[in-house]
Amino acid sequence: MKVYESESKNLLQALRYGQICGLYQYDDLNRLFQKTSKENLTLEDVHRRKFEKPIPPDKFNKDQVFVVMTNGIDGRTREAIRYWRSRKLDVRPWIYRVYDGDAPNRMTVEILPFRVEDSPYEDRQEGFFILNTNYNNDPDDHEDMVKNKKAAAYSDPWKYKIEEIQKGDTVFLYKSGTGIVAFGAASGDLVKSKHRPGGGPEDQYSMKLRNFFELSAALAASEIKEITENNYVFRGTMFGIDADAGHKLLTEATKRKK
């Protein structure tokens, strides 16, 4: 863990630490553990108690998994992680993002569920976004976006995603379990409004989509990955894609517009 901005070279430093620690035998690890433990227990004892799965001393430290926590805009580190994964090194990204809060000197931190695969380009603002229509949480939100030709997100911190969209950007509306069902060009005018009766006056951030088209046949997740040659994860609220991938998707979506 670093107390300053992450850099791709930090990954190399972590790998170096892994190399050093990877040479330790159980006795070495147990000796280090005893220096910091306040209990009169061995590393083996504590491990068994914690994980309820005994491991003999000669099986400790046989494999390594590198987990790198980094912010969403650190594309170089994320690219490095993808490279090392392609070389069969088990290194995994854990992404966090920081947004302006709802008051001065406040911020909101979003940490996604831990995942193995990652696209280094999903936070790049190159004019193309894939927006989840929130269908799994509330089908009415999906219908509202398609019917009213808009991009929307709800509540903290997810609603702040809409602020990333600029005038003229292409937004693909993605329905969970189906795929991309519509697309349009952002108006650039951010609208803050109520989402649910009894909710806050700015629970919903939205933006109108011009030149809006529904698709006659949805672009499924598998097709999106094949067309763009990127293994995107679609569980998040919204992510950006690089310009090359965006143009490929737009070409295919245009062929399918109603």
RADASUL-V300964 format. One record per backbone hydrogen bond with DSSP energy under -1.0 kcal/mol. NH is the residue of the N-H (numbers start at 1). CO is the residue of the C=O. If there is no record, write none. Layout:
nh=NH co=CO
nh=NH co=CO
This chain:
nh=10 co=7
nh=13 co=9
nh=14 co=10
nh=15 co=11
nh=16 co=12
nh=17 co=13
nh=18 co=14
nh=19 co=15
nh=20 co=16
nh=21 co=17
nh=22 co=18
nh=23 co=20
nh=24 co=21
nh=29 co=25
nh=30 co=26
nh=31 co=27
nh=32 co=28
nh=33 co=29
nh=34 co=30
nh=36 co=33
nh=37 co=33
nh=41 co=39
nh=46 co=42
nh=47 co=43
nh=48 co=44
nh=49 co=45
nh=50 co=46
nh=51 co=47
nh=52 co=48
nh=59 co=56
nh=60 co=57
nh=66 co=90
nh=68 co=92
nh=70 co=94
nh=72 co=96
nh=74 co=71
nh=75 co=73
nh=78 co=74
nh=79 co=75
nh=80 co=76
nh=81 co=77
nh=82 co=78
nh=83 co=79
nh=84 co=80
nh=85 co=81
nh=86 co=82
nh=87 co=83
nh=88 co=85
nh=89 co=84
nh=91 co=89
nh=92 co=66
nh=94 co=68
nh=96 co=70
nh=97 co=110
nh=99 co=108
nh=101 co=106
nh=106 co=103
nh=108 co=99
nh=110 co=97
nh=112 co=95
nh=122 co=119
nh=124 co=121
nh=126 co=124
nh=129 co=170
nh=130 co=239
nh=131 co=172
nh=132 co=237
nh=133 co=174
nh=138 co=134
nh=141 co=138
nh=142 co=138
nh=143 co=139
nh=144 co=140
nh=145 co=141
nh=146 co=142
nh=147 co=143
nh=148 co=144
nh=150 co=145
nh=151 co=207
nh=153 co=205
nh=155 co=203
nh=159 co=155
nh=160 co=157
nh=161 co=158
nh=162 co=159
nh=163 co=160
nh=164 co=161
nh=165 co=162
nh=168 co=186
nh=169 co=166
nh=170 co=127
nh=171 co=184
nh=172 co=129
nh=173 co=182
nh=174 co=131
nh=175 co=179
nh=178 co=175
nh=179 co=175
nh=180 co=219
nh=181 co=173
nh=183 co=213
nh=184 co=171
nh=185 co=210
nh=186 co=169
nh=187 co=208
nh=191 co=206
nh=193 co=204
nh=199 co=196
nh=203 co=200
nh=204 co=193
nh=205 co=153
nh=206 co=191
nh=207 co=151
nh=209 co=149
nh=210 co=185
nh=213 co=183
nh=215 co=181
nh=216 co=256
nh=219 co=180
nh=224 co=220
nh=225 co=221
nh=226 co=222
nh=227 co=223
nh=228 co=224
nh=229 co=225
nh=232 co=230
nh=239 co=130
nh=240 co=122
nh=241 co=128
nh=246 co=242
nh=247 co=243
nh=248 co=244
nh=249 co=245
nh=250 co=246
nh=251 co=247
nh=252 co=248
nh=253 co=249
nh=254 co=250
nh=255 co=251
nh=258 co=214
